């Protein structure tokens, strides 16, 4: 007879991750004093961070942080002791922490100019509907490279939040936006339609379940996606609170089925176009690098090798490929054959990037890449920072934190998950910078 003992509490997926700090509040302390619990929770989280060599993820939901603890935590990130952690945290989960206006302002300061943070979860927090605070938060978000924002089950936000937030949202890096069960009504449907239809929207996933947008409102959003949006390939708009103005049961069912079919067709189109655009952009970059960075016979590189440039020195033109002697119209026609799915504007953006020598990776001469990354990792662990001797970052590109950098050698690099993620992140940032993360229906 075999007896299997099960632990009283199941382990979390992040428990064994050395780069993750997890914390949860003590309900006994919380019942005594919320302010005491807030300060104690912040001190415990900061202490846990200081014991780690590197922190990649903060999973501190339901920790009784509150506004006071949130301000204390992010004040630590702005200090000399916590600045290294600020440069490595990529995922931040602050679910159900009673964060309000003060805490949101502290988070905004953390987000401002942050090129490392990728995911932020503020679900279940009351936050605020103060226009001034929301404008500050949105402005900070627009300067970051945040990819995922979760605000699920924040019922206090409702229409006032959407009315201020969406019209000011301009970041091209945001890919996932979760707004389920935040109390939205049909009043904000025109604002959502305007955002989804505008070039400001680069979302891949929009989640708006369990709101009162009404069936006609949902159909308006679906129509906007179908006619004017080419980035969304996943949208959750079901499980809505419908009213009698939406018609009887059969009418609602038929209307929803028609809208559902339209939504599926539009999202599948967007996904196919997005993949085609990204593949052609990467292929065109290799072609443009070889063509526009080719040295002339004089050993000089033209200052402006753009195909539409007509001001080149004769000595430079003689050393360039015969391609540059062709008329501009014929050059553009050749480009369209190489990358037919890209628009004229997208191809020009790639050419401008490819012809700039400063966008090439700058590597240390005579030092192996693996040894350089290993040395950087050790220096960061010891607090040396990214500007230590012998290290030069990739110019013109986002450099991930050392936790994502690959130190594998040989065949192990082929299956390294960190290296794959690093490449995917670098690729997505570059595609966004040259406007090739979404299919452009413009002039081809």
Secondary structure, DSSP 8 states (H G I E B T S, - for coil): -------SS---TTTT-TTEEE----HHHHHH-HHHHHHHHHHHHHHHHHTSS---EEE-TTS--HHHHHHHHHHHHHSTTTHHHHTT--EEE-TTS---HHHHHHHHHHHTT-SS--EEE-TT------HHHHHHHHHHHHTS---EEE-TT-TTTHHHHHHHHHHH---S---EEE-TTS--BGGGHHHHHHHHHSTT---SEEE--SSB--HHHHHHHHHHHHHH-SS-SEEE--S----GGG--HHHHHHHHHHHHHHHHHHHHHHHHHHHHHHHHHHHHHHHHHHHHT---TTS---TT--TT-----HHHHHHS-GGGGS-HHHHHHHHHHH-TTS-HHHHHHHHHHHT-GGGS----TT--HHHHHHHHHHHHHTT--TT-TT----TTS----GGGS----GGGGGG-HHHHHHHHHHHHHHHHHTT-SS---S--
